[in-house]
C-alpha cells in the first residue's frame, strides 16, 4: 500500500499527476499507510508551534484535517500473516513524535468508506435511513480519532456518505468529556429538582463519557480563530523536569454535575465553543436549565490540588438549542471576585490584603497562564499587577530541545517537499559488450546448439557461418525480483490483470502453435507480467545451391520460449 504525496505548495495539477502515477502492489499495510499520512500532516506543527507542548492546549491554534480511507473491509495481510486488528506502528522517523502518545492530533479525524457493494442488484426495496457503521478493523481506529466508518451497500448510500463527509469538514478539536462525582438530581415537570426520584449515580450512562468535537469558529473580521485562554496541561510544569511527559492527543476534560452560577465580569475576555451534538448535550438540554452551569477540570493540572481547579464550565444556551464550553482563566472562581473588588471597591488602588490574596491566587496558577492573564489585565486597564519578568516554567534543557526539534522538522519538511514529483532512476537493462576476437561465442556451446535443434527441429548450420558479433547494441532485461515467474500449474492462481497474457501462453503451450518471426525487432515476451527484451538471433542459411532448398523450409531462429 502506498501513500500519495504532494506538498502544500504544489498546485492541483501536481496532485493529479502524482495520483495518476500511483501504483498499488504488495500487502495491505494499512497501518503503516495511516501512520505515514499522519506524519505528513504533523510535519509542520513543530515549525509553527501550534501544539504548544508544556504550555497548555490552545483550541484556536489548529490545522483541521480529515483522512478518508476507501477500503473493501476485508482482512489485512502482512509478512507475519493475516491480521484481525489494525495496528499503527509506534515508532516514527518524525522528530518530536515522542511528545504525543498517539500518531494523530486533536484536530485530525479519520473516516472510512467501506465498500460492501454486491455483485448483483438486490430485488428488495432499499431501506431509508442513516448509513450504519462497518464491523471491519478500521472502525475502531476511526472512532478513536473522533471520526467514523460507513458501511456502503448501494449507490444511494455512497452518495449519502459523501454528503455526510462534506458536513464533517468543520473547524474544531476533539475532547474527551468525562463525568466526575455523582449524577445530578432529576428535574421535575415544574423545572425544579426532584429529590424523591432516584438518579442512578452508579449506573453507567452514555452521557458520562463522550468523545466529541468542539467547534472553533473563525473570527468574522480576520477569518481565523481567535482565543485568549488555553486548556490546562495534565501536569504541573517544573523547571527541574529534564523532559516533558508525553501528552494524549485528546485532552481529558472532567465535568462536575453540581449546578453553579455562571460567572463573568465586564471586560474580562473568555472563549466560547459549541459542542458537537452527543448524548451529553442531549442530556443537558433535556434538563432545561440555561441559567446554571457545570464546572470543568483537568486532573493534575494544579500544583496543590490533585483534581485541579476549574478553568471553565458547560452551559446550555438560553434558547436551549446547543451546549457551549466556556473557557475562563484558571481557577476563575477565585480570580473573578478579586478583579471585581479591584475595579468596583478599590478603584485600581488595591490595599495590602488584596495584594496578599492576589499573590496567593498566582501561586495556584500554572506558569503558562501568566502571559494571557497579563494581556487580559492590560485590556481591562490594570497593566501593572503582574511583573514583566514572566517564567514559562520549563527547564533550559526542554526549551533547547523544542528549538532543536523545530530546526530538524524544518529541514525534514524541505527535504520531503523537494522530493515531490521526482522519480528515482530505474535501470532498464544491462548492455551486452561485443566479444573480442579471441573470445568464444555463446553459439559455440553444445547445449545451445542442442536447444536450437529441439526448438526448430532442424540440423544446426556450420560454425564457420556464425557471426560472433551478432549481439552488438542489445541489452539484457532486468527482472523484477519481487515478481515470481508464472507457471501453468493452476489457472485459479492467475491474478485478474494477468489473465489475458497468461491465456495466450496457455493456448500456445497446449496447441504447440509457437511462431518465430525472423527479423522482428519489436517482439516481446512477458515473464512474471514484466516485459523483457530478449536477445534474438536470426540468420538465414544459404548453401551454394539455393534453388534446391524447399521454399517452405523455416529459417532457424531464437525467439520466445513461451
C-alpha positions in Angstrom: 0.0 0.0 0.0 1.4 3.4 -1.0 0.6 7.0 0.0 0.1 9.8 -2.3 2.4 12.7 -1.6 2.1 16.2 -2.8 3.4 19.2 -0.9 1.3 22.1 0.4 2.9 24.5 -2.0 2.1 22.5 -5.1 -1.0 23.1 -7.3 -3.8 20.8 -8.2 -2.0 19.6 -11.4 0.9 18.2 -9.4 -1.5 16.4 -7.1 -3.4 14.8 -10.1 0.0 13.8 -11.7 1.0 12.0 -8.5 -2.4 10.4 -8.4 -2.1 9.0 -11.9 1.4 7.6 -11.3 0.2 5.8 -8.1 0.5 2.0 -8.4 -0.7 -0.5 -5.9 1.3 -3.6 -5.1 2.4 -5.6 -2.1 0.4 -6.4 1.0 -2.4 -4.4 2.8 -0.1 -2.5 5.2 -2.9 -0.1 6.1 -1.5 0.7 9.5 1.8 1.9 8.0 0.0 3.9 5.4 -2.1 5.7 8.0 1.0 6.3 10.1 2.7 7.9 7.2 -0.3 10.1 6.4 -0.4 11.4 10.0 3.3 12.0 9.9 3.0 14.1 6.8 0.2 16.1 8.4 2.3 16.6 11.6 5.4 17.8 9.7 4.7 21.5 10.0 3.3 21.5 13.5 6.6 21.8 15.4 7.7 24.5 13.0 4.6 26.6 13.6 4.4 25.6 17.3 0.6 25.2 17.3 0.9 22.1 19.6 2.4 24.4 22.3 4.0 21.5 24.3 4.1 22.1 28.0 2.3 25.5 27.7 -1.3 24.4 27.6 -3.5 23.5 24.7 -4.9 26.3 22.6 -8.1 25.3 20.7 -7.6 28.3 18.4 -4.2 27.1 17.3 -5.3 24.3 14.9 -4.9 22.8 11.4 -8.2 20.9 10.9 -7.9 17.9 8.6 -9.8 14.7 7.8 -8.4 11.5 6.4 -10.7 9.4 4.1 -9.9 5.8 3.6 -11.6 3.8 0.9 -11.4 0.0 1.6 -13.3 -3.2 1.0 -13.2 -4.1 4.7 -11.5 -7.5 4.1 -8.8 -9.0 6.3 -5.4 -7.2 6.5 -2.3 -9.0 5.4 1.3 -8.6 6.3 4.6 -10.5 6.2 3.5 -12.2 9.5 0.2 -13.4 8.1 -3.4 -12.3 8.3 -4.2 -9.7 10.9 -7.6 -9.4 12.7 -6.9 -5.9 14.1 -5.5 -2.7 12.7 -2.2 -1.7 14.3 -0.3 1.6 13.6 3.5 1.4 14.1 4.6 3.1 17.3 8.0 4.2 16.1 8.1 7.2 13.7 11.0 8.9 11.9 9.3 12.3 12.5 11.3 14.4 15.0 9.3 15.1 18.2 6.8 12.3 17.7 7.5 11.0 21.2 5.9 14.1 22.7 2.4 12.7 21.8 1.3 9.2 22.7 -0.8 8.7 19.6 0.2 9.4 15.9 -2.7 11.8 15.3 -3.6 15.2 16.9 -6.9 16.5 18.3 -7.8 18.4 15.1 -7.3 15.3 12.8 -10.1 12.8 12.2 -10.2 9.5 10.2 -13.2 8.4 8.2 -13.6 5.2 6.3 -15.8 4.3 3.3 -16.1 0.5 3.5 -17.5 -0.6 0.1 -19.8 -3.7 0.6 -21.4 -3.3 -2.9 -22.8 -6.7 -4.0 -22.2 -8.1 -7.4 -25.9 -8.4 -8.2 -28.5 -5.7 -7.5 -31.0 -6.6 -4.8 -34.6 -7.0 -5.7 -35.8 -5.9 -2.3 -36.7 -2.3 -1.8 -34.0 -0.2 -0.3 -34.5 1.0 3.3 -34.1 4.6 4.0 -32.2 6.0 7.0 -28.7 6.8 8.1 -25.7 4.7 6.9 -24.6 2.3 9.6 -21.0 1.8 10.8 -19.0 -1.1 9.5 -17.7 -4.0 11.5 -14.2 -4.1 10.0 -10.9 -3.4 11.8 -10.7 0.2 10.7 -13.9 1.2 12.5 -12.3 1.3 16.0 -9.4 3.4 14.7 -11.9 5.9 13.2 -13.8 6.2 16.5 -10.6 6.8 18.4 -9.8 9.9 16.3 -13.3 11.2 16.6 -14.4 10.0 13.1 -16.5 7.1 12.0 -16.8 4.4 9.3 -19.6 4.0 6.7 -20.9 0.6 5.5 -21.7 1.3 1.9 -24.0 -1.3 0.2 -25.7 0.7 -2.5 -25.1 3.7 -4.8 -27.6 5.7 -2.9 -25.8 5.0 0.4 -22.5 6.1 -1.2 -24.0 9.4 -2.2 -25.4 9.8 1.2 -21.9 9.2 2.8 -20.3 11.8 0.5 -22.8 14.4 1.6 -22.2 13.4 5.3 -18.4 13.8 4.8 -18.9 17.3 3.4 -20.7 18.3 6.5 -17.9 16.7 8.7 -15.4 19.2 7.3 -15.6 21.5 10.3 -13.0 23.6 12.2 -12.7 22.2 15.6 -10.8 19.9 18.0 -11.8 16.6 19.7 -12.1 16.5 23.5 -12.8 13.6 25.9 -15.6 14.7 28.3 -15.9 12.5 31.4 -18.2 12.9 34.4 -16.7 13.2 37.9 -18.7 12.9 41.1 -22.4 11.9 41.5 -25.1 12.4 38.9 -27.3 15.5 39.3 -30.8 15.3 40.9 -33.5 14.7 38.3 -35.6 17.6 37.1 -39.3 17.5 37.8 -42.0 18.6 35.5 -42.1 22.0 37.1 -38.4 22.5 36.3 -37.2 22.1 39.9 -35.0 19.5 41.5 -36.9 16.4 42.5 -35.0 14.7 45.3 -37.6 11.9 45.6 -36.7 10.4 42.2 -33.6 8.2 42.0 -30.7 9.5 40.0 -28.9 6.2 39.2 -25.5 7.6 40.1 -23.8 4.2 39.9 -25.2 3.1 36.6 -23.1 3.9 33.5 -24.9 6.2 31.1 -23.8 7.2 27.5 -23.5 10.9 28.6 -21.0 10.0 31.3 -18.2 9.8 28.7 -18.3 11.4 25.3 -15.6 11.7 22.7 -16.7 14.7 20.6 -15.7 17.8 18.7 -15.9 21.4 19.9 -16.4 23.8 17.0 -13.7 26.5 16.8 -15.4 29.3 14.7 -13.2 31.8 12.8 -13.3 35.4 13.6 -15.8 37.3 11.4 -13.3 40.1 10.8 -10.0 38.3 10.4 -11.2 35.0 9.1 -9.1 33.0 11.5 -9.9 31.7 15.0 -9.1 34.0 17.9 -8.9 33.0 21.6 -7.5 34.0 24.9 -7.2 31.0 27.3 -5.7 27.6 26.9 -6.9 24.2 28.2 -4.5 23.3 31.0 -2.0 20.5 30.8 -2.4 17.4 32.8 0.8 18.0 34.8 2.4 21.0 36.6 5.4 22.4 34.7 8.6 22.3 36.7 12.0 23.8 35.9 13.6 20.6 37.4 11.9 18.4 34.8 14.6 17.2 32.3 12.0 16.3 29.7 8.3 16.8 29.0 5.9 13.9 29.8 4.1 12.7 26.6 0.5 14.0 26.3 -2.5 12.3 24.9 -3.9 13.6 21.6 -7.3 14.4 23.1 -7.4 16.2 26.5 -9.5 14.6 29.2 -11.9 17.3 30.5 -13.9 16.2 33.6 -17.1 17.9 34.4 -18.9 18.0 37.8 -22.7 17.8 37.8 -23.0 20.3 40.7 -25.1 23.2 39.5 -23.2 26.5 39.7 -23.9 30.1 38.7 -22.2 31.2 35.5 -19.6 33.8 36.4 -18.5 36.7 34.2 -17.4 40.3 34.8 -17.1 43.2 32.4 -14.2 43.5 30.1 -12.7 40.1 31.1 -12.3 38.1 27.9 -13.5 34.5 27.7 -13.7 31.8 25.0 -16.9 30.1 23.9 -17.0 26.9 21.9 -20.1 25.0 20.8 -20.2 21.2 21.5 -20.9 18.7 18.7 -24.3 17.0 19.3 -23.8 14.0 21.6 -25.6 12.2 24.5 -24.0 14.7 26.8 -25.5 17.7 25.0 -28.9 16.0 24.8 -28.9 15.3 28.5 -28.0 18.9 29.4 -30.6 20.3 27.1 -33.3 18.0 28.4 -32.8 19.4 31.9 -33.9 22.8 30.6 -31.6 24.8 32.9 -30.0 27.5 30.8 -29.1 29.6 33.9 -26.9 27.1 35.6 -23.6 25.5 34.6 -21.3 22.6 35.3 -17.6 23.3 36.0 -14.9 21.6 34.1 -11.4 20.4 35.3 -8.2 18.7 34.1 -6.8 16.2 36.5 -3.3 17.0 37.9 -3.3 20.5 36.3 -2.8 22.2 39.7 0.2 22.3 42.0 -1.5 21.8 45.3 -4.8 20.2 44.2 -4.9 16.8 42.6 -8.3 17.1 40.8 -7.2 20.5 39.5 -9.1 23.8 39.7 -11.9 24.7 37.4 -10.9 26.5 34.1 -14.4 26.9 32.7 -17.9 25.4 32.6 -20.5 23.7 30.4 -23.8 25.6 29.9 -26.8 25.3 27.7 -27.7 28.3 25.5 -30.6 30.5 26.6 -32.6 29.2 23.6 -31.8 25.5 24.5 -30.5 24.8 21.0 -26.9 23.9 21.9 -24.4 23.4 24.7 -21.3 25.6 24.9 -18.0 25.2 26.6 -16.8 28.5 28.3 -13.1 28.6 28.8 -12.1 31.1 31.5 -8.9 31.9 33.4 -7.6 29.1 35.6 -9.3 28.9 39.0 -11.7 31.6 37.9 -14.0 31.3 41.0 -11.1 32.9 43.0 -9.9 35.4 40.4 -13.2 37.0 39.3 -14.3 38.2 42.8 -10.8 39.7 43.3 -10.9 41.6 40.0 -14.5 42.7 40.7 -13.3 44.2 44.0 -10.3 45.8 42.3 -12.4 47.8 39.9 -15.5 48.5 42.0 -14.2 48.8 45.6 -10.5 49.7 45.4 -10.8 51.7 42.2 -7.5 50.2 40.8 -5.7 51.1 44.1 -5.5 47.7 45.9 -4.6 47.5 49.6 -2.2 45.0 51.3 -4.9 42.5 52.0 -6.0 42.4 48.4 -2.4 42.1 47.3 -1.8 39.1 49.5 -5.0 37.4 48.2 -3.9 38.0 44.6 -0.4 36.7 45.2 -1.9 33.6 46.8 -4.0 33.1 43.7 -1.0 33.4 41.4 0.7 30.6 43.3 -2.1 28.2 42.2 -1.8 29.4 38.6 0.2 27.3 36.1 3.1 29.4 34.7 1.8 29.4 31.1 -1.4 31.3 32.3 0.7 34.3 33.4 1.1 35.8 29.9 -2.6 35.6 28.8 -3.7 36.9 32.2 -1.3 39.9 31.9 -2.7 40.6 28.4 -6.3 40.4 29.8 -5.5 42.8 32.7 -3.9 45.2 30.3 -7.1 45.2 28.2 -9.1 45.8 31.4 -6.9 48.8 32.4 -4.7 47.2 35.1 -1.3 46.5 33.3 1.0 46.5 36.4 -0.5 43.8 38.5 1.9 41.1 37.1 5.6 41.8 36.6 7.2 41.7 33.2 9.7 39.0 34.2 7.5 36.1 33.3 8.7 32.5 33.6 7.2 29.8 31.4 8.0 27.1 33.9 10.1 24.9 31.5 13.7 23.9 32.1 16.5 25.1 29.9 17.0 21.6 28.5 13.4 21.3 27.5 13.4 24.7 25.8 16.6 23.9 23.9 15.2 20.5 22.8 12.0 22.1 21.5 14.1 24.7 19.5 16.2 21.9 18.1 13.1 19.9 17.1 11.8 22.9 15.2 15.0 23.2 13.2 15.1 19.4 12.4 11.5 19.4 11.4 12.0 22.3 9.0 14.9 20.5 7.3 12.8 17.3 7.0 9.9 19.3 5.6 12.1 20.9 2.9 13.5 17.5 2.0 10.1 15.9 1.6 8.7 18.8 -0.4 11.7 18.8 -2.7 11.1 15.1 -3.4 7.5 15.6 -4.7 7.3 14.8 -8.4 10.8 13.3 -8.6 11.1 9.6 -9.5 14.2 7.5 -8.6 16.2 6.5 -11.6 15.4 2.9 -12.8 17.8 0.6 -14.5 16.3 -0.6 -17.8 18.9 -3.2 -18.6 22.5 -4.3 -18.9 24.3 -3.5 -22.1 26.0 -6.5 -23.8 29.5 -5.9 -24.9 30.9 -7.2 -28.1 33.1 -10.3 -27.9 36.8 -9.8 -28.5 38.5 -11.5 -31.4 39.8 -14.3 -29.3 36.6 -15.0 -27.4 34.2 -17.8 -28.0 30.6 -17.0 -29.0 27.7 -18.3 -26.9 26.5 -20.1 -30.1 29.6 -22.4 -29.9 28.2 -24.0 -26.8 26.9 -27.6 -27.4 23.9 -27.1 -25.1 22.9 -24.0 -27.0 23.1 -25.9 -30.4 21.1 -28.8 -28.9 18.4 -26.4 -27.7 18.1 -24.9 -31.1 17.6 -28.3 -32.6 14.8 -29.1 -30.2 13.0 -25.9 -30.9 13.1 -25.7 -34.7 13.6 -29.4 -35.5 16.5 -28.8 -37.9 20.1 -29.5 -38.1 22.4 -26.8 -36.9 24.4 -24.9 -39.6 28.2 -24.9 -39.9 30.0 -23.0 -37.2 32.1 -21.1 -39.8 28.9 -19.3 -40.9 28.1 -18.0 -37.5 28.9 -14.3 -36.8 30.4 -13.7 -33.3 29.3 -10.1 -33.4 25.6 -10.7 -33.7 24.8 -9.1 -30.3 26.1 -5.5 -30.7 23.7 -3.0 -29.2 21.5 -5.5 -27.4 20.5 -5.3 -23.8 19.7 -8.0 -21.2 16.5 -7.1 -19.5 16.4 -7.0 -15.6 13.7 -9.0 -14.0 11.7 -7.6 -11.1 12.8 -9.6 -8.1 9.5 -9.0 -6.3 7.6 -10.8 -9.0 7.7 -14.6 -9.3 7.6 -16.4 -12.7 4.2 -17.7 -13.6 3.6 -21.3 -14.3 0.8 -23.3 -16.0 0.0 -25.5 -12.9 -3.1 -23.8 -11.6 -5.2 -21.4 -13.6 -7.0 -20.2 -10.5 -3.8 -18.7 -9.1 -3.6 -16.2 -12.0 -4.3 -12.6 -10.9 -7.0 -10.8 -12.8 -4.8 -8.3 -14.5 -2.7 -11.1 -16.0 -5.5 -13.3 -17.3 -5.2 -12.2 -21.0 -1.4 -12.6 -21.1 -1.5 -15.9 -19.4 -4.3 -17.2 -21.6 -2.2 -16.6 -24.7 0.7 -18.5 -23.2 -1.5 -21.4 -22.1 -3.1 -21.7 -25.6 0.3 -21.7 -27.2 1.5 -24.3 -24.8 -1.5 -26.5 -25.3 -1.7 -26.3 -29.1 2.1 -26.1 -29.7 1.5 -23.2 -32.0 4.8 -21.4 -31.5 5.5 -18.8 -34.1 9.0 -17.4 -34.7 9.2 -14.3 -36.9 12.5 -13.6 -38.5 13.9 -10.0 -38.4 11.3 -8.7 -35.9 12.8 -6.2 -33.5 9.7 -5.2 -31.7 8.9 -8.7 -30.4 8.4 -9.0 -26.7 7.7 -11.7 -24.2 6.4 -11.5 -20.7 7.9 -13.2 -17.7 6.1 -12.5 -14.4 4.0 -9.8 -16.0 7.2 -7.8 -16.7 8.2 -7.1 -20.4 11.7 -8.3 -21.1 13.5 -7.6 -24.3 15.1 -10.9 -25.4 18.2 -11.4 -27.4 17.1 -12.6 -30.8 19.3 -14.4 -33.2 18.3 -14.9 -36.7 20.4 -15.9 -39.8 19.4 -17.5 -43.0 21.4 -20.5 -44.2 22.5 -20.0 -47.8 24.2 -23.1 -49.3 25.7 -23.0 -52.8 22.6 -24.3 -54.4 19.9 -22.0 -53.1 17.3 -23.1 -55.6 17.3 -26.7 -54.3 16.0 -25.7 -50.9 12.4 -26.2 -50.1 10.5 -22.9 -50.2 8.6 -24.0 -47.1 11.7 -24.6 -45.0 11.7 -22.5 -41.8 14.8 -20.3 -41.2 16.2 -21.2 -37.8 16.0 -18.5 -35.2 15.7 -17.9 -31.5 12.5 -16.3 -30.3 10.2 -16.5 -27.3 10.4 -19.8 -25.4 6.8 -19.5 -24.4 
